[in-house]
Amino acid sequence: MCKVEVWIIDHGSVNSEHHITFRKATIDDHQMLESWLQKPHVLENVPDESWGWETELLREPEWREMLIAELHGKPMGFLQIIDPALEETRYWGDVSKNLRAIDIWIGEEALVGKGYGTQMMKKAFDRCFSAPDVTAIIIDPLASNERGIRFYQRLGFEFLRTEWFDGYECAVHKLTRQRWELLHNRKQTRH
Ligand SMILES: CC(C)(COP(=O)(O)OP(=O)(O)OC[C@H]1O[C@@H](n2cnc3c(N)ncnc32)[C@H](O)[C@@H]1OP(=O)(O)O)[C@@H](O)C(=O)NCCC(=O)NCCS
């Protein structure tokens, strides 16, 4: 039997931060994640095919969190947070300690451009900077992903350099803790 998914979309803007929750991604999410990666709006901007879901969703290395974002309890996006200095393949090369790197996409194209990505990132910032030693978050959108870059810059990321990763030209950006505290009104008490 063919399963038909129906999304009821609120065409207004999202003004509450309570719609989105994160949960750990599990092996049961494998097919959904694969199907999201095949969607044109994701594929165009996240072309790397080496996610190895069958293996990776069964592992929980200390340097990584793979999260499913849910909107009212229904999966709609993916978020990965890594410690790039500890990541095993050394994707980020010779990178400093005390950073986090984020990957994000909204799998359901009907939900793109409605503010949910912004909410996901703000929650991700809180999660990353809740570790007191984390000094900054880095990201590597494709240099061609102009909308993605605009999205990140609106959140406070600053362009650092262009760099080639796995054959793709990327625009590396950084959000420092200081800038996050300032822009997102998140001044933390230091001990
Ligand atoms: C990037 C992404 C997570 C942003 O989430 P979002 O919920 O769409 O973004 P928001 O609604 O919070 O903010 C809107 C902004 O997102 C950016 N954006 C990026 N891709 C977009 C798309 N396909 N459609 C609409 N907005 C997009 C734009 O800057 C947009 O603002 P603009 O309309 O003024 O250009 C989401 O669009 C997405 O998953 N895109 C495809 C995958 C991707 O590019 N991932 C990032 C790889 S580094």
The ligand as an ORCA input file, in Angstrom:
! r2SCAN-3c Opt
* xyz 0 1
  C      19.499     26.286      4.725
  C      18.224     25.909      5.466
  C      18.544     24.945      6.611
  C      17.615     27.192      6.035
  O      16.453     26.856      6.741
  P      15.080     27.621      6.384
  O      14.065     27.208      7.357
  O      14.775     27.399      4.959
  O      15.513     29.126      6.600
  P      14.678     30.258      7.318
  O      13.265     30.203      6.851
  O      14.907     30.191      8.766
  O      15.371     31.523      6.744
  C      15.145     31.850      5.367
  C      16.453     31.993      4.708
  O      17.057     30.717      4.552
  C      17.879     30.763      3.408
  N      17.577     29.674      2.491
  C      18.528     28.793      2.096
  N      18.028     27.926      1.234
  C      16.717     28.246      1.063
  C      15.667     27.709      0.258
  N      15.868     26.637     -0.529
  N      14.448     28.293      0.323
  C      14.229     29.347      1.119
  N      15.185     29.900      1.898
  C      16.422     29.347      1.862
  C      17.687     32.125      2.770
  O      18.697     32.975      3.269
  C      16.362     32.542      3.300
  O      16.234     33.920      3.338
  P      15.906     34.714      1.980
  O      14.613     34.198      1.515
  O      15.888     36.136      2.415
  O      16.994     34.401      1.043
  C      17.174     25.250      4.526
  O      16.741     26.191      3.575
  C      17.691     24.028      3.818
  O      17.628     22.934      4.341
  N      18.209     24.229      2.580
  C      18.707     23.132      1.768
  C      19.938     22.457      2.348
  C      21.026     23.438      2.682
  O      21.323     24.358      1.937
  N      21.650     23.189      3.834
  C      22.789     23.967      4.278
  C      24.005     23.315      3.733
  S      25.446     24.099      4.338
*
